[in-house]
Structure formats: C-alpha cells, structure tokens
Amino acid sequence: MIRVTIVSPNSALRIGLRELLGRQPDIKVVGETVDLESVNEMETEVAVLASVSSARFINRKSNFAILFLTDDVEPVRSMLNSNTQAWGILSPDATEDELTAAVRAVGEGLWVGAPGLMQSLIRLSGRRESSSEESLVEQLTAREMEVIQLMAQGLANKQIALSLSISEHTVKFHLSSLYAKLGISSRTEAVKRGIELGLISL
C-alpha cells in the first residue's frame, strides 16, 4: 500500500485528488496539507504536490517522493539536483491512469514525467539536450523499449515478464542489454536516462 499525502492550498482540489486516488486498491491517502513543510514524513511515501507555490519549501532532504502536478516547470527545476529520493512531474490535465501510474512509479523510487515537461526541465537546468540517435551507441530494440517503459511505471521484473508474456530471465537479459546501451548500472539511472533521451512517456 502506497501512503500518499496531498499538498495544495486549494481544498476543492485536495478533495478531488483524495476521491480519485482513494479508488485505487494499492494507494491510501494518509493526509492533506497546504505545503510540504507540513507533510508527516513518518506516514508519507509520496507527496502529490498540486500547487507549484509549495515548491519553495523544498530546501532539505525529504524521506518521501514528490509528484508535481503542474505545467509550470520553472519552480520544479531545482528538483533535478535535489536530495529528494524520487520525483515526477505531470500536467494537471493528466488522466486518472497517468496519475495513478506516476504515483506508483515514484513510490517505487523511480523518476517519471510527461515528455514535454521533462524536456523543458532539462532545458531550464542547462543540460545538454540530445536525441537518442546522438547519445546511444546502439539503438534500443522494440522489446527493450517496452521493458524500460514498464520499468518506469514501477513494475518489478516478474510483473514485466507477465505483462510481456516472457520469462523473468529474459527480462533480466533485456535489462542488462539496455543498461549497457544507456551506460548506466541501476533501474533509477535507466529511468532518468530514458526520460532525458525521450524514450519514456507516461
């Protein structure tokens, strides 16, 4: 069960998010607050931040993941180099499926985001933008693309295997291959790199 706190000064928005997330069998809303400083870190695994004004409170390491719901990436850019254990960014217009998938992903320690918003964040942070053709020594196969997409959604190897109707051993093979191609060594790094290259979308 993923424990979520909803952060927004707008009470109507908090109520709407509580109802939406509360319908999910694996997500439990444990609190609501107006800013991050008031989040109960002992109870919270994911803070759903529905107000960019609350981003100004991010000035220390947090023990919970943060999911931003905003189209304004400027207040979020500091998150790329912060000590937050995991984070994500979605548009406030994201669908219920996109929102719940993102909550599950950041709850598993992954970094996720809508491609357009992630590209804007990378530009704001002065990072070098590059296409997959420029940055990958070898292109990912169609199956590897499916694996990294499912991994970004927070699925474990066994779940990925079931989803793709392949063995868990084959999943591990694909992971080893895409790790090598991306030049990384962990699931979190794979998702971060996949987002930077535009390989991952929610």
Protein Blocks (a to p, Z undefined) as FASTA:
>chain_A
ZZdddddfblklmmmmmmmmmmpmkbccfbdcfbfklpcfklpmbdcdfbfklmmmmcbd
cfbdcddddfblklmmmmmmmcbfbdcdddfkbcfklmmmmmmmmmnopacddfklmmmm
mmmnopacddfklmpmbacdfklmmmmmmmmnopafklmmmmnopafklmmmmmmmmmmm
nopabfklmmmmmmmnopacZZ
